[in-house]
Structure formats: C-alpha cells, structure tokens
Amino acid sequence: ATYVKTYARMRDGSIKFFKDGYTDIRGRFDYLSLNTSELVAVEKFAILILNEEYGALIHETAPPKR
C-alpha cells in the first residue's frame, strides 16, 4: 500500500500531472499506461513514492525508449 504520484516534464518545458495511485499486491505501479498519446511528448518523469513505514522518495527518470 504505497502511494505513487507522477509528474512529467514535457518537451515544450511545461510540467503536467501524469498519473497517481497505489501499488498493487506485488508492490508495482504502472505509471506509463494511459489512454492518451501524451507519452510521446514526455521528456522526463518525476515520481513521488510515499510509504507510511519507509517515508518518501522522489525519483527522476527518462521515458522508456520507443
């Protein structure tokens, strides 16, 4: 039950909320799948991970290669 919130820096320089939710039973959160084509315009992701027991972490990553 870890909360994950993702923001994306778009190629035009703007910052957008991308997706949030909780990890599944395996501890995974699929922040990439959306029903839009916005992923092609993402330059970088910022991922906030919040866990009551372990605290918070912010991780930055590039979008996956196409």
N, C-alpha and C positions, 0 to 999 in steps of 0.2 A: 504494500500500500504506500508507494512512493509517488508523490505528485511531480509531474514534469510539465514545464511550460516552455515553449519555443518561440523565439522571435527570429525574423530573417532580415538581413541587410540585403536590399535589392540592388541590382546593377545600376539603377538610377540614383542610388545613395539614400533612398528612403528606408525607414525601419518599419516593419509590419509585424503585428502579432501573427503567428503562423498556426500553432495548434497547442492544446493542452489536454491533460487528462492524467489518469493514474496507470501505473504499470500493471501488467497482467500477472497471473499467478506465477509465471516464470521470472518475473522481475523485468520484463521488457516493455518498451513503449515505442510504437511505430509513429514517429513524428513526421515521416515523409509522405505517407499516403493521404492524399486529399482528392476530392472530386473536381479539382481545378487544374489548370495548366501553369500555375504560378511557380512551380518548382524550377522551370527553365530560366526564370528571371532572378533566382536567388544567387547572391554572391557568397554569403556566409551565414551560418546559423549560430545563435546564442541559445544555449539550453540550460535552463534553471532546473535543478533537481533538489527537491525538498523531502527530507525524511525525518520524521519525529525523533527517531532514535539516533541517527547519524548526522543530522544537521543539513546544511545546504552546500551546494556546489554549482558553480557556473562553468560551463564548458563551451568553447567555441570550435566550430568545425566547418569545413567546406562542404558543399552539397556533393552527393555521390557523382562519379563520372557517368556520363550517358553512354 
